[in-house]
Amino acid sequence: MTNRLQSALRRIAAGVAIFATLMSSASAATWTYTLQNVKFSDGTGVTGSFSWDTDTSKLSFADILTQKGSMSAFEYTLGNSIAAYAIHGAPAGRSFLLQSRDSSRYISFIFDNALSSGGVNAITISGLRSPGSYECTNCGMGRAIVSGSVAAVPEPETYAMLLAGLGLVGVARRRRKTA
């Protein structure tokens, strides 16, 4: 093989590797969201985070803690709760409900946009038990979520793929300078 042909094949291989890296990181399968400034109608708040699998439109992790106010505090996890999706007629990928295993507590989140692209996403505010976001006990006494959003934090694998792609670009540029 001539040097020109070897060089061309290396460039093609580097281009394919960079393209594959960028495409796999652009379609991250899981986004971890952190609740930001989420407030109930009784003035208390909600903290925590959850991970959303964009391939299945389901939770892969949840740790959401409500503060004591008109209702007692409660921590919702996938270990102590059952998850439901596409609730109250919300489009798929935009809502979930966590129900305690004894069916006594519920927290419902509906979002303005699908949980598939990261970024900041507002929580839909519509009132108690209408298509909106709320918490209730036996769905008698409850409190509506009146403000808040979620912000996505990419998974570590996404950063690793990005760095690998940038490294390949750097290697390709360096080889070009020496050639």
C-alpha positions, 0 to 999 in steps of 0.5 A: 500500500502506498503512503497516500492510501494508508493515510486516506484509510486512517482519515476515513477510520478516524472520521467513522470513529468520531461520527459513531462517538458523537452519534452515540453520545447525542442519543443518551439513553438515560438522563438524571433530573434534579428537582429545582424550586418545587413548591406545594400549595401549602408552602412546603417543597419537594427535593430529590432526583430521578433518572429517566430512560429515554428508550423505555420512557420509564424511571430507572431511579427515583429518590424524591422527598416531600417536606412536612406541611399539610401532609407528613413528609415522605420519601418516594423511591422505586423500592417503596413505590410503584411507578405509573406512566402517561398519566392523566392523558399526558403524552408518553414521555412527559409524566409519571406517578409514584404510588407507595406500595400500600397505596396510601401516598401518591405523587404525580409529575407532568412536564411541559416537554418530553423527558428525552433531551435533557436541559431544563423542563418546567413542571406542568401546573394545573391544580390538584388531581386535574391533569397536573402535578400533585401529592395526595394521601388516599387521594383525599387530602392533597396539595398541588405543586404550584412551581418548579422545574427539573434540570438534566445532568448527563450521565458520566458515560456521556462525558466519557464519550464526548472526551473520547471523541475530542481526543480522536479529533486531537489525534487526527489534527496532530497527525495532519500537522506532522504529515 
